[in-house]
């Protein structure tokens, strides 16, 4: 693999001991506590799970204390830098969040596709991504928790996820490249690069990376032909066990892909469009005749090697309300798109699904590339969460908050601060 740094060790081996952090080494810092912005300008009619203002908080004798989770995805760094005259899709968003006109956040979730290469990700892009993470001035890199998207996968004939583990490195295994130090995480992770959890108060985050489906040999280069989302059987069984064993937690599941028929364009064949001849063309996702599984390009299609498995959907249908949020991305489309009769925030099986994609302005059709991210604000003692959309450019709406998207989401139980 000529593109790899000569110092890089391959194949990689998970550092199991490194995933278990001594709680005495965990520095219990107080983050800046912001006043909760509780007013909501818009409520969606016909959706009783959305409210107008958070309630049940504890602001007795002072302002309510909040915990803010910034969620972003699909920066596609190399693509935007190449086609956007040097545009820094990741660094720009980091700088905007920390600016005087930006917003405070305690932790952030990066939901993948940080690579913008249409082939396999390379060391040069990894170095650029680390450089752009260096734009942070008020936050540490370790306050951002990452998972892999389909563009972050390595090739089928390469060590599994070598690029992701080397440069993004959620477990802090390769600090010399990624600059991620596991013991500097505000909330230690438990797991590996492929699947891990962490806790913040009574929030339990379940982070699942997208991986290669080994049976899909034909398709985009050596990456394999599957445009649909993939998790291993081991990851699904881990997720199921974590959900079953933690009924007292507010559970947030995160994967690069949405589940089938949950949010905009997440149904079968909804990632494509028919042309005037009645043939399939690319739209939200690329279409290549006879390659891969384009019918499932918009959702988590493969689980444990099974096509269109519906494993997660069946579990949630049988045990509704066991997870509060499913956060995903992958499908780039305009903020107001509701293709397939589904918006970017929908509720099924007692779970709220949020598609947060994405930061890119150049990966896909221009009409679909509207750089944005989401801020989720939880209030101590409240069973409601405020979700706000932030526009990172002015090519669709003025840069800043997009109040049309403000939502208040009902949680299964009141939130408890982690400090």
C-alpha positions as CSV (number, residue, x, y, z in Angstrom):
1,X,0.0,0.0,0.0
2,X,2.1,2.8,-1.3
3,X,0.0,5.6,0.2
4,X,0.7,4.5,3.8
5,X,3.3,6.2,6.0
6,X,6.3,4.0,6.4
7,X,6.0,4.2,10.2
8,X,2.4,2.9,10.1
9,X,1.9,-0.5,11.6
10,X,-0.3,-2.9,9.6
11,X,-2.3,-4.9,10.2
12,X,-3.7,-3.1,13.2
13,X,-4.6,-4.9,16.4
14,X,-7.2,-3.5,18.8
15,X,-5.8,-2.4,22.1
16,X,-8.3,-3.9,24.4
17,X,-6.6,-2.5,27.5
18,X,-6.6,1.0,26.1
19,X,-10.4,0.9,25.9
20,X,-10.8,0.6,29.7
21,X,-9.8,3.8,31.4
22,X,-9.1,4.2,35.1
23,X,-11.8,6.5,36.4
24,X,-9.1,8.1,38.6
25,X,-7.5,9.3,35.4
26,X,-10.7,10.9,34.2
27,X,-10.5,14.6,34.8
28,X,-13.9,15.9,35.9
29,X,-14.0,19.3,34.4
30,X,-16.9,21.7,34.4
31,X,-17.8,22.8,31.0
32,X,-19.1,26.3,30.3
33,X,-22.8,26.2,31.1
34,X,-25.0,28.1,28.7
35,X,-28.5,29.5,29.3
36,X,-31.0,27.2,27.6
37,X,-32.7,28.7,24.6
38,X,-36.1,27.3,25.4
39,X,-38.3,29.2,22.9
40,X,-39.5,27.3,19.9
41,X,-40.7,29.3,16.9
42,X,-42.3,26.4,15.1
43,X,-44.2,23.2,16.1
44,X,-45.1,20.5,13.6
45,X,-48.9,19.9,13.5
46,X,-50.0,16.4,13.8
47,X,-46.8,15.3,15.6
48,X,-47.7,15.1,19.4
49,X,-44.2,14.0,20.2
50,X,-43.0,17.5,19.3
51,X,-43.7,20.3,21.8
52,X,-43.4,24.1,21.9
53,X,-41.2,24.7,24.9
54,X,-39.2,22.3,27.1
55,X,-40.9,21.7,30.5
56,X,-40.3,19.9,33.8
57,X,-36.9,21.6,34.2
58,X,-35.5,22.7,37.6
59,X,-34.8,26.4,37.3
60,X,-35.5,27.2,40.9
61,X,-33.6,30.3,42.0
62,X,-31.5,30.4,38.8
63,X,-31.3,29.4,35.1
64,X,-31.6,25.8,34.1
65,X,-28.4,24.0,33.5
66,X,-27.9,22.5,30.1
67,X,-25.8,19.9,28.3
68,X,-25.2,20.5,24.6
69,X,-24.4,17.9,22.0
70,X,-23.3,19.2,18.5
71,X,-23.8,16.6,15.8
72,X,-22.3,16.9,12.3
73,X,-21.4,14.6,9.5
74,X,-20.3,14.2,5.8
75,X,-17.6,16.8,5.7
76,X,-16.0,15.1,2.7
77,X,-12.9,17.1,3.3
78,X,-10.8,16.3,0.2
79,X,-13.8,16.8,-2.1
80,X,-14.6,20.3,-0.8
81,X,-11.0,21.3,-0.7
82,X,-10.5,20.2,-4.4
83,X,-13.7,21.6,-5.9
84,X,-14.4,24.5,-3.5
85,X,-11.3,26.5,-4.2
86,X,-9.7,25.3,-1.0
87,X,-12.9,25.2,1.1
88,X,-12.2,23.8,4.6
89,X,-15.6,22.0,5.2
90,X,-14.5,20.7,8.6
91,X,-12.4,23.6,9.9
92,X,-14.9,26.2,8.8
93,X,-17.6,24.5,10.8
94,X,-15.3,24.2,13.9
95,X,-14.4,27.9,13.7
96,X,-18.0,29.0,13.2
97,X,-19.1,27.0,16.3
98,X,-16.5,28.7,18.4
99,X,-17.0,32.2,17.1
100,X,-18.7,35.0,18.9
101,X,-21.8,34.5,16.7
102,X,-21.6,30.7,17.0
103,X,-22.8,28.4,19.8
104,X,-21.4,26.5,22.8
105,X,-21.1,22.8,22.9
106,X,-20.0,20.3,25.5
107,X,-19.3,17.3,23.2
108,X,-19.7,16.7,19.5
109,X,-20.5,13.6,17.4
110,X,-19.0,13.2,14.0
111,X,-21.1,10.7,12.1
112,X,-18.7,9.8,9.4
113,X,-17.8,10.4,5.7
114,X,-15.1,12.8,6.8
115,X,-13.2,11.5,3.8
116,X,-14.1,13.0,0.4
117,X,-12.2,10.6,-1.9
118,X,-14.4,8.8,-4.4
119,X,-11.9,5.9,-4.3
120,X,-10.2,4.8,-1.2
121,X,-9.1,7.3,1.5
122,X,-5.4,8.1,1.5
123,X,-2.8,9.4,4.0
124,X,-2.7,12.8,2.4
125,X,-6.3,13.4,3.2
126,X,-5.8,12.0,6.7
127,X,-3.1,14.6,7.3
128,X,-5.4,17.3,6.0
129,X,-8.2,16.3,8.3
130,X,-5.9,16.3,11.4
131,X,-4.8,19.8,10.3
132,X,-8.4,21.0,10.1
133,X,-9.2,19.6,13.5
134,X,-6.4,21.9,14.7
135,X,-8.8,24.8,14.1
136,X,-10.3,24.1,17.5
137,X,-9.3,26.8,20.0
138,X,-11.9,26.5,22.8
139,X,-12.4,22.7,22.7
140,X,-10.1,19.7,22.6
141,X,-10.1,17.2,19.8
142,X,-11.1,14.5,22.3
143,X,-14.5,16.3,22.9
144,X,-15.5,15.0,19.4
145,X,-16.6,11.4,19.2
146,X,-16.3,9.8,15.8
147,X,-17.7,6.9,13.8
148,X,-16.9,5.8,10.3
149,X,-19.0,6.3,7.1
150,X,-18.9,4.5,3.8
151,X,-16.3,6.9,2.3
152,X,-14.1,6.2,5.3
153,X,-13.8,2.5,4.6
154,X,-10.5,0.9,3.5
155,X,-10.3,-1.6,0.6
156,X,-11.4,-5.2,0.8
157,X,-7.8,-6.4,0.3
158,X,-6.4,-4.0,3.0
159,X,-6.3,-4.2,6.8
160,X,-9.8,-3.5,8.0
161,X,-10.3,0.2,8.5
162,X,-6.6,1.0,8.6
163,X,-7.1,4.6,7.4
164,X,-9.9,5.3,9.8
165,X,-8.0,3.8,12.7
166,X,-4.8,5.6,11.8
167,X,-6.1,9.2,11.3
168,X,-9.5,9.5,13.0
169,X,-8.8,6.9,15.7
170,X,-11.8,7.0,18.2
171,X,-10.0,4.6,20.6
172,X,-6.8,6.7,20.7
173,X,-4.7,3.8,19.4
174,X,-2.5,5.8,17.1
175,X,-2.0,9.2,18.7
176,X,1.2,9.9,16.7
177,X,-1.0,10.3,13.6
178,X,-4.5,11.2,14.9
179,X,-3.5,13.4,17.8
180,X,-6.3,11.7,19.8
181,X,-5.3,10.9,23.4
182,X,-7.8,8.4,25.0
183,X,-7.2,9.7,28.5
184,X,-8.2,13.2,27.6
185,X,-11.8,12.2,26.7
186,X,-14.3,14.1,28.9
187,X,-16.2,10.8,29.0
188,X,-14.1,7.6,28.5
189,X,-15.2,5.2,25.8
190,X,-15.7,1.5,26.3
191,X,-15.1,-0.6,23.1
192,X,-13.2,-0.5,19.9
193,X,-13.0,1.6,16.7
194,X,-15.9,-0.5,15.2
195,X,-18.4,-0.1,18.2
196,X,-18.1,1.7,21.5
197,X,-20.2,3.3,24.1
198,X,-19.8,6.2,26.5
199,X,-21.9,7.8,29.2
200,X,-22.6,11.4,30.1
201,X,-25.0,11.6,33.1
202,X,-27.8,9.3,32.3
203,X,-27.2,9.5,28.6
204,X,-25.8,6.3,27.0
205,X,-24.3,6.8,23.5
206,X,-23.9,3.7,21.3
207,X,-21.5,4.5,18.4
208,X,-21.4,2.1,15.5
209,X,-19.1,2.5,12.5
210,X,-20.0,1.5,8.9
211,X,-17.8,-1.3,7.6
212,X,-17.1,-3.3,4.4
213,X,-19.5,-6.1,3.5
214,X,-17.0,-8.8,2.4
215,X,-19.4,-10.6,0.0
216,X,-19.8,-7.5,-2.2
217,X,-16.7,-7.7,-4.4
218,X,-17.9,-5.8,-7.4
219,X,-18.4,-2.1,-7.4
220,X,-16.5,1.2,-6.8
221,X,-12.9,0.3,-7.0
222,X,-11.6,-2.2,-4.4
223,X,-14.0,-0.7,-1.8
224,X,-16.7,-3.2,-2.8
225,X,-20.0,-2.6,-4.4
226,X,-22.3,-2.0,-1.5
227,X,-23.5,1.6,-1.3
228,X,-25.9,0.6,1.5
229,X,-24.9,0.7,5.2
230,X,-23.2,-2.3,6.9
231,X,-22.6,-3.5,10.4
232,X,-21.3,-6.9,11.5
233,X,-23.4,-9.4,13.4
234,X,-21.1,-8.8,16.4
235,X,-22.0,-5.1,16.4
236,X,-25.7,-5.8,16.2
237,X,-25.6,-8.3,19.0
238,X,-23.5,-5.8,21.1
239,X,-26.1,-3.0,20.4
240,X,-29.0,-5.3,21.3
241,X,-27.4,-6.3,24.6
242,X,-26.6,-2.7,25.5
243,X,-30.1,-1.6,24.9
244,X,-31.6,-4.5,26.8
245,X,-29.3,-4.1,29.8
246,X,-29.7,-0.3,30.2
247,X,-33.5,0.4,30.6
248,X,-32.8,3.3,33.0
249,X,-30.6,5.2,30.5
250,X,-31.6,7.7,27.8
251,X,-30.1,5.8,24.9
252,X,-28.7,7.5,21.8
253,X,-27.8,5.2,18.9
254,X,-25.5,6.6,16.2
255,X,-24.5,5.2,12.9
256,X,-23.7,6.8,9.6
257,X,-26.9,5.5,8.0
258,X,-30.5,5.9,8.9
259,X,-32.8,2.9,9.3
260,X,-35.2,1.9,6.5
261,X,-38.2,4.1,5.9
262,X,-37.4,6.5,8.8
263,X,-36.3,9.9,7.4
264,X,-36.1,11.6,4.0
265,X,-35.3,9.3,1.1
266,X,-34.5,6.3,3.3
267,X,-36.8,3.9,1.6
268,X,-35.9,1.3,-1.0
269,X,-34.6,2.9,-4.3
270,X,-35.2,6.4,-2.8
271,X,-31.6,7.3,-3.2
272,X,-32.1,7.4,-7.0
273,X,-34.3,9.1,-9.5
274,X,-35.9,7.8,-12.7
275,X,-34.9,9.7,-15.9
276,X,-37.1,10.5,-18.9
277,X,-36.4,7.0,-20.2
278,X,-37.6,5.4,-17.0
279,X,-34.0,4.4,-16.1
280,X,-32.4,4.9,-12.7
281,X,-30.0,7.8,-12.3
282,X,-27.9,9.0,-9.4
283,X,-29.5,11.5,-7.1
284,X,-28.8,11.4,-3.4
285,X,-26.4,8.5,-4.0
286,X,-24.4,7.3,-7.0
287,X,-26.0,4.7,-9.3
288,X,-23.8,2.3,-11.2
289,X,-25.6,-0.2,-13.5
290,X,-25.3,-3.8,-12.2
291,X,-23.0,-2.9,-9.3
292,X,-23.6,-3.2,-5.6
293,X,-27.0,-2.9,-3.9
294,X,-28.3,0.5,-5.0
295,X,-31.8,-0.3,-3.9
296,X,-30.6,0.0,-0.3
297,X,-28.2,2.9,-0.8
298,X,-30.0,5.2,1.6
299,X,-30.2,3.0,4.7
300,X,-28.5,0.4,6.9
301,X,-29.0,-2.4,4.5
302,X,-26.6,-5.2,5.5
303,X,-26.5,-6.7,9.0
304,X,-24.4,-9.9,9.7
305,X,-24.1,-10.5,5.9
306,X,-27.8,-10.4,5.3
307,X,-29.4,-8.2,2.6
308,X,-32.1,-5.8,3.7
309,X,-32.0,-7.6,7.1
310,X,-34.3,-5.3,9.0
311,X,-32.6,-6.5,12.2
312,X,-32.7,-3.2,14.0
313,X,-36.2,-2.4,12.7
314,X,-37.6,-5.7,14.0
315,X,-36.0,-5.2,17.4
316,X,-37.4,-1.7,17.8
317,X,-40.8,-2.8,16.6
318,X,-40.9,-5.5,19.2
319,X,-39.6,-3.2,22.0
320,X,-40.8,0.3,21.1
321,X,-39.3,3.2,23.0
322,X,-36.2,1.4,24.2
323,X,-34.0,3.9,22.5
324,X,-34.7,7.6,22.5
325,X,-32.7,8.8,19.5
326,X,-31.2,7.4,16.3
327,X,-28.7,9.8,14.8
328,X,-27.5,9.3,11.3
329,X,-26.6,11.1,8.1
330,X,-25.3,9.8,4.6
331,X,-28.3,11.1,2.6
332,X,-27.5,14.7,1.5
333,X,-30.5,16.6,0.4
334,X,-32.1,20.1,1.0
335,X,-33.3,20.9,4.5
336,X,-37.0,21.1,3.4
337,X,-36.9,17.9,1.3
338,X,-39.5,15.3,2.3
339,X,-39.0,12.7,-0.5
340,X,-40.8,9.5,0.2
341,X,-43.2,11.3,2.6
342,X,-40.5,11.7,5.2
343,X,-38.7,14.7,6.6
344,X,-35.3,14.9,8.3
345,X,-36.8,14.3,11.8
346,X,-39.3,11.5,12.2
347,X,-40.6,9.2,14.9
348,X,-41.1,5.4,14.6
349,X,-41.3,2.7,17.2
350,X,-41.2,5.3,20.0
351,X,-37.8,6.5,18.7
352,X,-36.9,9.8,17.2
353,X,-34.7,9.6,14.0
354,X,-32.6,12.6,13.0
355,X,-30.7,12.9,9.7
356,X,-28.0,15.5,10.3
357,X,-26.2,15.4,6.9
358,X,-24.0,17.2,6.1
359,X,-21.1,19.8,6.0
360,X,-20.1,19.2,2.4
361,X,-20.9,21.7,-0.4
362,X,-19.5,19.6,-3.2
363,X,-20.2,15.9,-2.7
364,X,-23.3,15.3,-4.8
365,X,-25.9,17.4,-6.7
366,X,-25.7,21.1,-5.8
367,X,-29.3,21.1,-4.8
368,X,-28.5,18.5,-2.2
369,X,-25.3,20.0,-0.7
370,X,-26.5,22.5,1.9
371,X,-23.8,22.6,4.6
372,X,-25.5,22.3,8.0
373,X,-25.3,20.6,11.4
374,X,-27.5,20.2,14.5
375,X,-27.3,21.2,18.1
376,X,-29.1,19.1,20.7
377,X,-29.7,20.8,24.0
378,X,-30.7,18.8,27.1
379,X,-31.8,20.5,30.3
380,X,-31.2,19.1,33.7
381,X,-34.4,17.6,35.1
382,X,-36.3,17.9,31.9
383,X,-37.7,15.1,29.7
384,X,-37.5,17.2,26.6
385,X,-34.6,17.9,24.2
386,X,-34.3,20.9,21.9
387,X,-33.0,20.3,18.4
388,X,-31.7,23.2,16.3
389,X,-30.3,23.3,12.8
390,X,-27.3,25.6,12.0
391,X,-26.6,26.6,8.4
392,X,-22.9,26.9,7.7
393,X,-23.2,28.9,4.5
394,X,-25.8,31.3,3.0
395,X,-26.5,29.5,-0.2
396,X,-29.9,28.2,1.0
397,X,-30.7,30.5,3.9
398,X,-28.7,33.0,5.9
399,X,-25.8,31.5,7.8
400,X,-26.8,30.8,11.3
401,X,-29.8,29.2,12.9
402,X,-32.6,27.9,10.6
403,X,-35.6,28.4,13.1
404,X,-38.0,26.6,10.7
405,X,-36.4,23.4,11.9
406,X,-36.6,24.0,15.6
407,X,-38.0,21.0,17.4
408,X,-38.6,19.8,21.0
409,X,-38.3,16.1,21.3
410,X,-39.9,14.1,24.1
411,X,-37.5,11.8,26.0
412,X,-38.3,8.6,27.9
413,X,-37.2,10.1,31.2
414,X,-35.7,13.3,32.6
415,X,-32.1,14.1,31.8
416,X,-29.5,14.2,34.6
417,X,-26.4,16.2,34.2
418,X,-23.0,14.4,34.1
419,X,-21.6,16.7,36.9
